Each structure stands twice: as structure tokens, then as C-alpha cells.
Amino acid sequence: GGVSCCVGGGGGGGSGSKKTGQATATQERPRSTVTVEGDKAVVLSDFVVGADGFRSEIRDAMVADKSAFRERDLKVSVYKDDNVRVYKTIALDITEDTDLNYSARGRSEINFDALPSKQGGYLGVVIFRPDDKRILNLKNGDEAMSLFKEHLPSIVPYLTPEACEKFATKPVSRFPTFLSTGPALHRGSNMVLLGDAIHTVKPFFGLGVNSAFEDIVVLNECLKGGG
């Protein structure tokens, strides 16, 4: 369900309450509180880090804020993707212990990347245009295996019938919308954004999570500098 976040001001002592739709939260200092009613949740806290992804509801609420705490330089820029691709994933039966990534490119406009999985083996990502009937019309694992033999033969030795069957029947996934937020990334002194909420990249090779780690380092230094 949706998440609605209400942030209380700094200061100590006293208590108060706020209502948002069906949700009610009661604030008691110095501890933060969360109250859930139905599919809604309201959070009251002294400090909030908005790290809720590229569809960040916290970011959107900050942008829509009309109060005096609103940072006028907090703006979201959305970039048009003029080379749209979608993808499906497939498990590869690779058992050797390696941190290598695999990549295959061809003239068929069906591309492939694979990275080691924490659970073992490799997870492959097949990338293609959203109207590519060669993949969209696959009905079963045999058809998927034939597709790979024709367009990505280098990965065929690592495919199982079960993996091909799942690939053929699973839905298409889409990459996130490219956006950036800034130059301000905060609201007053008690809200800040990081990670995909402020910058999205295609989810290749850990670029997104490593960018978020860098954000955390910067935030940590700012908090140290602010006492």
C-alpha cells in the first residue's frame, strides 16, 4: 500500500498528533512513533532519510510541500529515454567461484549481461526493444532455447530447460525512469534524500547501490560536521 510520511519538528517536550487520510500518528518526544491503520502508515520523527527508490514518495511530498520549510531549489528533472529497452532475467548454471561479469552483444539487438549472484550461480539479464516479437511471443522453454541458440549461442551451455521455461513465461521488466534531484536535497534540518530518490541509473553492475553508498558517506560527513 501507499506510505504517507509526516515529519514532526525538532524541539523536545510536548506531544501532538496528525491525521492523513485513514492514518493517525501520535508524537511523543523524544521517541519517534509509527501508527498504521489499514494500508496507510504515518511516521513522526526528528530526522528522516528518504531512501525509498526512484518512485520516492518522500521526495514527491517534499517537492509538493508548500510550507516555509520547503527548499525552493529542490527540483526533480526527468530525462526522456530515446533508446528504450526492456529486459527479462534468466539463471545461468555456472558453478565456478568467480566474480567476473559476462556480456554479449550482437547485431540482433538482443543483448546480454550476467553477474554473480549472492545465492550462487549467475543471474543473466536479456535486454531487448519493447516491441521485439522474437521474445514477446515465446510460449515455452523449447522456443526460448532456440532463440538463444540463434542469437546468444555463447550462453547456451549454461542454460537449463527449467531456466528457459521460466524465461519464456515470465513478464517483461522495465528500467527505471532516468531522473535527478537537486541542487537542494533536504527540507529544513530534518529531512534529506539519497540513492535512487535523487539519481537513477540503469541497474547494471551495481552502479545504483554504489552511488547510494557514496551518498551515505557524504551524509555521514555532513552529520559529523553539524555536531
Buried (B, 14 or more C-beta within 10 A) or exposed (E): EEBBBBBBEEEEEEEEBBEBEEBBBEBEBEEBBEBBBEEBBBBBBBEBBBBBBBEBBBBBBBBEBEEEBBBEEBEBEEEEEEEEBBBBBBBBEBEEEEEEEBEBEEEEEBBBBBBBEEEEBBBBBBBBBEEBEBBEEBEEBEBBBEBBEEBBEEBEEBBBEEBBBBBBEEEEEEBBEBBEBEEBBBBBEBBBBBBBBBBBBBBBEEEBEEBBEEBEEEBEEEEEEEE
